Each structure stands twice: as structure tokens, then as C-alpha cells.
Amino acid sequence: MYAPTVDYINIVTTADTQVQPYTSGIRAASNAENIVLEDICPINLSGHLSVSVDPTVAALVLNALDPGASHPVPCAPAQAPPGV
């Protein structure tokens, strides 16, 4: 359950092998925006770990935190996180 006075953004990826099914991260709520990463950038197959350092995800989060800023959302293949 979500707090009614908070807006949420859920970003999920079909390439997540840790959270299955990936749709478990999608929530139906009037104050939640659900984004499937591959709907934004089909060539970005970031997994569970790589979303934490992914430029596409970072831009989506920045835009959600500050909608007036309008950061461009890049679309590129996923990169492995450092040390992985």
C-alpha cells in the first residue's frame, strides 16, 4: 500500500532475473507511475543490478523528481555495473 500523499515511480525491467515476474514491481495506484524500461528503450536490457547505474533509469528518476527540468532520456544498450 502506498502513502496517499506521496507520488511514486516504479521502474521495472523485463531483463530482471532476480525479481520474477518483473510485473510484480508494477502497482496500480492513482499516485504511481509504472515504467517498463524496455518500453522506453527496447535495446536497453539492464538487469536487476545494472539498473542502479543505468543512464536511462537515472534520467527517468531525475525527471520524476523534478518534472520541470526535463532531462533528456538516453537510449543505449545496458552496461554491466563496475566490478561485475
GUBA-898062 format. One record per residue (C-alpha): residue in one letter; x, y, z. Coordinates in pm, whole numbers, padded with zeros to 5 digits, always signed. Layout:
<sites>
AXYZ/...
</sites>
This chain:
<sites>
M+00000+00000+00000/Y+00125+00345-00088/A+00104+00657+00126/P-00172+00871-00026/T+00026+01197-00014/V+00338+01065-00191/D+00388+01023-00566/Y+00571+00706-00672/I+00758+00592-00981/N+00814+00221-01037/I+01074+00135-01298/V+01089-00233-01389/T+01286-00425-01648/T+01187-00739-01834/A+01553-00847-01809/D+01541-00869-01428/T+01639-01223-01332/Q+01618-01157-00956/V+01260-01032-00927/Q+01022-01263-01109/P+00788-01197-01262/Y+00909-00847-01343/T+00547-00732-01334/S+00548-00777-00956/G+00706-00429-00943/I+00407-00273-01117/R+00146-00133-00883/A-00198+00001-00962/A-00236+00327-00773/S-00351+00673-00870/N-00027+00819-00730/A+00207+00570-00901/E+00366+00585-01244/N+00478+00246-01375/I+00751+00234-01638/V+00884-00075-01814/L+01239+00017-01914/E+01218-00164-02247/D+00907+00039-02341/I+01127+00350-02323/C+01441+00194-02474/P+01397-00151-02633/I+01774-00206-02672/N+01840-00146-02302/L+01824-00485-02134/S+01950-00376-01793/G+01917-00640-01525/H+01849-00613-01153/L+02194-00478-01065/S+02266-00269-01371/V+01955-00050-01335/S+02129+00117-01040/V+02394+00265-01272/D+02196+00291-01595/P+02182+00637-01761/T+01830+00578-01895/V+01700+00492-01549/A+01888+00785-01395/A+01723+01029-01638/L+01379+00882-01568/V+01434+00922-01193/L+01564+01279-01231/N+01261+01370-01442/A+01029+01219-01182/L+01198+01413-00901/D+01197+01741-01095/P+00941+01731-01379/G+01022+02088-01480/A+01386+02006-01555/S+01312+01774-01849/H+01637+01577-01862/P+01686+01401-02198/V+01641+01026-02166/P+01922+00843-02346/C+01866+00509-02514/A+02166+00277-02532/P+02243-00089-02465/A+02288-00178-02098/Q+02634-00169-01945/A+02747-00401-01667/P+02798-00225-01333/P+03161-00173-01229/G+03307-00480-01062/V+03051-00722-01204/
</sites>
